[in-house]
Amino acid sequence: MAENTKIEWADHTWNPWIGCTKVGSPCDNCYAEALMDTRYGRVVWGNDGDRVRTSDSTWAQLRKWNRLAGEAGKPAFVFSLSLGDIWDNRVPMSWRREAFMRAAECPNLVMLYLSKRIGNAIGMAMECGGFPPNAALGATFGDQRDYDRDARKLRDAGESLGALFTFGSFEPLLGPVIVDDDAPDWIIVGGESGRNARPMNLDWARSLRDQAGERGRVFNFKQVGGRGADKGGHDLDGQTYFNRPALPQQDKPNG
């Protein structure tokens, strides 16, 4: 389970900057906008708002977590970003380059870069001097249209950039999805949570679970979703699926 994040498929969440722009239906009830714009006024969301770099202490967290993972002898999964998007074209390229350099210095961490702009990944990574060797590449798929548009882009970008693995966040899952050979290595499924949560049919989640098994992908069920604080619970048909991809090349973190 998570150590320094409420996101069930990671151990830590790292936000080197804050701010984003909504780009599709999965963004409609964006929790980051509600928190950082509406509630705290830290940023102005959208194309008219600036992205805000976080503090030096936040940037220093990666080195601390890297040391702790080395001492524990177990790689730690770090989700970046939950309050922005790694491939956002309004983010200064120098910030992204520095974030990748900081990540590459921390081999005991598995950096998880999830985006709704996966089409920007190859070009922006090349401008930054490449993708960190200890990083995985992910895309968000809310429904079949999202998957059909972006699954091949994710696969191609993962291969081009040498990602550890690819992953898809089917959250909020807004409709049934049929995957194909372009399916990501790690399939993470979850319903939407919060006061305006849109319901997820559990049959959609069951289908992705079964498809993941048939195609040899790793399946993770994050939550049922809903308005309650428990996010609807984490079980699917009485079973918990907090599975993660195997990392044979990182079995022995550096102390």
C-alpha positions as CSV (number, residue, x, y, z in Angstrom):
1,M,0.0,0.0,0.0
2,A,1.0,3.6,-0.4
3,E,3.4,5.2,2.1
4,N,3.3,8.9,1.2
5,T,0.4,9.1,-1.1
6,K,-3.3,8.3,-1.2
7,I,-2.9,6.8,-4.7
8,E,-3.1,3.0,-4.2
9,W,-0.7,2.0,-7.0
10,A,2.3,4.1,-5.8
11,D,4.4,4.5,-2.7
12,H,5.0,8.3,-3.1
13,T,3.6,11.2,-5.2
14,W,6.0,13.8,-6.5
15,N,4.9,17.2,-7.9
16,P,7.8,19.3,-9.2
17,W,5.2,21.8,-10.4
18,I,1.4,22.5,-10.2
19,G,-1.1,23.4,-12.8
20,C,-2.7,22.0,-15.9
21,T,-5.4,22.4,-18.6
22,K,-8.4,20.1,-19.0
23,V,-8.2,18.1,-22.3
24,G,-11.0,15.5,-22.2
25,S,-13.9,14.0,-20.4
26,P,-11.8,12.2,-17.7
27,C,-10.7,15.8,-16.6
28,D,-14.3,17.1,-16.1
29,N,-14.2,16.7,-12.3
30,C,-10.5,17.2,-11.8
31,Y,-9.6,16.9,-8.2
32,A,-6.3,18.8,-8.7
33,E,-8.1,21.8,-10.1
34,A,-10.6,21.7,-7.2
35,L,-7.8,21.6,-4.7
36,M,-5.1,23.8,-6.1
37,D,-7.2,26.4,-7.9
38,T,-10.7,26.5,-6.4
39,R,-9.8,25.7,-2.8
40,Y,-6.3,27.0,-2.2
41,G,-5.8,29.5,-5.0
42,R,-2.2,28.2,-5.7
43,V,-2.6,28.4,-9.5
44,V,-5.1,29.4,-12.2
45,W,-6.2,26.3,-14.1
46,G,-6.3,26.3,-17.9
47,N,-4.3,27.7,-20.8
48,D,-4.5,31.2,-19.3
49,G,-2.9,30.2,-16.1
50,D,0.8,29.8,-15.3
51,R,2.4,26.6,-14.0
52,V,3.9,27.0,-10.6
53,R,7.2,25.4,-9.6
54,T,7.1,23.8,-6.2
55,S,9.6,24.3,-3.4
56,D,13.2,23.1,-3.1
57,S,12.2,20.8,-0.3
58,T,9.7,19.1,-2.6
59,W,12.3,18.7,-5.3
60,A,14.6,17.2,-2.6
61,Q,12.1,14.5,-1.7
62,L,13.3,12.2,-4.5
63,R,16.8,11.8,-3.0
64,K,15.3,11.0,0.4
65,W,13.0,8.4,-1.0
66,N,15.8,6.9,-3.0
67,R,18.0,6.5,0.1
68,L,15.1,4.9,2.0
69,A,14.3,2.5,-0.8
70,G,18.0,1.5,-0.9
71,E,18.0,0.9,2.8
72,A,14.8,-1.2,2.5
73,G,16.2,-3.2,-0.4
74,K,13.0,-2.6,-2.4
75,P,12.3,-0.2,-5.3
76,A,9.7,2.5,-4.5
77,F,7.1,3.5,-7.1
78,V,6.7,7.3,-7.4
79,F,3.8,8.8,-9.3
80,S,4.6,12.1,-11.0
81,L,2.6,14.2,-11.4
82,S,-0.8,14.2,-9.6
83,L,-1.2,18.0,-9.8
84,G,-0.1,18.6,-13.3
85,D,1.0,16.8,-16.5
86,I,4.6,15.8,-17.4
87,W,4.0,16.5,-21.1
88,D,2.1,19.8,-20.7
89,N,3.4,22.2,-23.3
90,R,3.0,25.2,-21.0
91,V,5.6,23.8,-18.6
92,P,9.1,25.3,-19.2
93,M,11.3,22.7,-20.8
94,S,14.1,23.5,-18.3
95,W,11.8,22.3,-15.5
96,R,11.1,19.0,-17.2
97,R,14.8,18.5,-18.0
98,E,15.8,19.1,-14.4
99,A,13.0,16.8,-13.2
100,F,14.3,14.0,-15.4
101,M,17.9,14.6,-14.3
102,R,16.8,14.4,-10.6
103,A,14.9,11.2,-11.3
104,A,17.9,9.6,-13.1
105,E,20.0,10.3,-10.0
106,C,17.7,8.0,-8.0
107,P,18.0,4.4,-9.3
108,N,16.0,2.9,-6.4
109,L,12.9,4.7,-7.5
110,V,10.5,3.7,-10.3
111,M,9.2,7.0,-11.7
112,L,5.7,6.7,-13.1
113,Y,4.9,9.5,-15.6
114,L,1.2,9.5,-16.4
115,S,-0.2,11.9,-19.0
116,K,-3.3,12.8,-21.0
117,R,-0.9,14.2,-23.6
118,I,1.0,11.0,-24.6
119,G,1.4,12.3,-28.2
120,N,3.9,14.9,-26.8
121,A,6.1,12.3,-25.1
122,I,8.7,11.4,-27.7
123,G,9.4,15.0,-28.9
124,M,9.6,16.5,-25.4
125,A,11.7,13.7,-24.0
126,M,14.2,14.1,-26.8
127,E,14.4,17.9,-26.2
128,C,15.2,17.1,-22.5
129,G,18.1,14.8,-23.5
130,G,16.1,11.5,-23.1
131,F,13.8,9.7,-20.8
132,P,15.1,8.6,-17.3
133,P,16.3,5.0,-17.4
134,N,14.3,4.2,-14.2
135,A,11.0,5.5,-15.5
136,A,7.7,4.0,-16.8
137,L,5.4,5.8,-19.2
138,G,1.6,6.0,-18.8
139,A,-1.5,7.4,-20.4
140,T,-5.1,7.9,-19.2
141,F,-7.9,6.1,-20.9
142,G,-11.5,7.0,-19.8
143,D,-13.3,5.2,-22.6
144,Q,-12.9,3.4,-25.9
145,R,-12.4,6.6,-27.8
146,D,-9.4,7.5,-25.6
147,Y,-8.0,4.1,-25.9
148,D,-8.3,3.9,-29.7
149,R,-6.7,7.3,-30.0
150,D,-3.8,6.9,-27.7
151,A,-2.9,3.2,-27.0
152,R,-0.7,2.9,-30.1
153,K,1.0,6.2,-29.2
154,L,1.7,4.9,-25.8
155,R,3.2,1.7,-27.0
156,D,5.4,3.4,-29.6
157,A,6.6,6.1,-27.2
158,G,7.4,3.4,-24.6
159,E,9.5,1.5,-27.1
160,S,11.2,4.6,-28.5
161,L,12.1,6.1,-25.1
162,G,13.1,2.8,-23.5
163,A,10.5,2.9,-20.7
164,L,10.7,0.2,-18.0
165,F,7.1,-0.6,-18.9
166,T,4.0,1.1,-20.1
167,F,0.8,1.6,-18.0
168,G,-2.7,2.7,-18.6
169,S,-4.9,4.5,-16.0
170,F,-8.4,3.5,-16.9
171,E,-9.7,6.0,-14.3
172,P,-12.2,7.4,-14.2
173,L,-13.5,4.5,-16.3
174,L,-16.5,6.1,-18.1
175,G,-17.4,3.2,-20.4
176,P,-16.5,-0.3,-21.6
177,V,-13.1,-0.7,-23.3
178,I,-11.9,-3.5,-25.5
179,V,-8.1,-3.6,-25.6
180,D,-5.9,-5.1,-28.3
181,D,-2.2,-5.9,-28.9
182,D,-1.4,-2.3,-28.0
183,A,-2.6,-2.7,-24.5
184,P,-0.2,-1.3,-21.9
185,D,1.8,-3.7,-19.7
186,W,0.0,-2.5,-16.5
187,I,-3.7,-1.9,-16.6
188,I,-5.0,0.2,-13.7
189,V,-8.8,0.5,-13.3
190,G,-10.8,2.7,-11.1
191,G,-14.1,4.5,-10.7
192,E,-14.3,8.2,-10.2
193,S,-14.5,9.6,-6.6
194,G,-15.6,12.8,-5.1
195,R,-18.9,14.8,-4.7
196,N,-19.7,14.7,-8.5
197,A,-18.4,11.2,-9.1
198,R,-19.8,9.6,-12.3
199,P,-20.7,5.9,-11.7
200,M,-18.7,3.0,-13.1
201,N,-20.4,-0.2,-14.1
202,L,-18.4,-3.0,-12.4
203,D,-18.8,-5.1,-15.6
204,W,-16.5,-2.7,-17.3
205,A,-13.8,-3.3,-14.7
206,R,-14.4,-7.1,-14.8
207,S,-14.0,-7.1,-18.6
208,L,-10.6,-5.3,-18.3
209,R,-9.5,-7.7,-15.6
210,D,-10.3,-10.6,-17.8
211,Q,-8.7,-9.1,-20.9
212,A,-5.6,-8.3,-18.9
213,G,-5.3,-12.0,-17.9
214,E,-5.9,-13.1,-21.5
215,R,-3.2,-10.8,-22.9
216,G,-0.6,-11.4,-20.1
217,R,-0.9,-7.9,-18.7
218,V,-0.8,-6.9,-15.0
219,F,-4.1,-5.8,-13.6
220,N,-4.6,-3.4,-10.7
221,F,-8.0,-2.4,-9.4
222,K,-7.7,1.0,-7.6
223,Q,-11.2,1.6,-6.4
224,V,-14.9,1.2,-7.1
225,G,-15.5,5.0,-6.9
226,G,-18.3,7.1,-5.5
227,R,-18.9,10.0,-3.1
228,G,-17.9,8.3,0.1
229,A,-14.5,8.7,1.8
230,D,-13.7,5.0,1.2
231,K,-13.9,5.7,-2.5
232,G,-16.3,2.7,-2.8
233,G,-13.8,0.2,-1.6
234,H,-10.9,-1.5,-3.3
235,D,-12.4,-5.0,-3.8
236,L,-13.6,-6.4,-7.1
237,D,-15.8,-9.4,-6.6
238,G,-14.4,-9.9,-3.1
239,Q,-10.8,-9.8,-4.2
240,T,-8.1,-7.0,-4.0
241,Y,-5.9,-6.4,-7.0
242,F,-3.0,-4.2,-6.0
243,N,-0.6,-5.9,-8.5
244,R,2.5,-4.2,-9.9
245,P,4.8,-5.1,-12.8
246,A,7.8,-7.2,-12.0
247,L,11.1,-5.3,-12.1
248,P,13.9,-7.9,-12.4
249,Q,16.5,-5.3,-13.3
250,Q,15.8,-3.5,-10.0
251,D,15.7,-6.5,-7.6
252,K,18.7,-5.1,-5.7
253,P,18.4,-1.4,-5.1
254,N,21.5,0.5,-4.4
255,G,22.0,1.4,-0.8
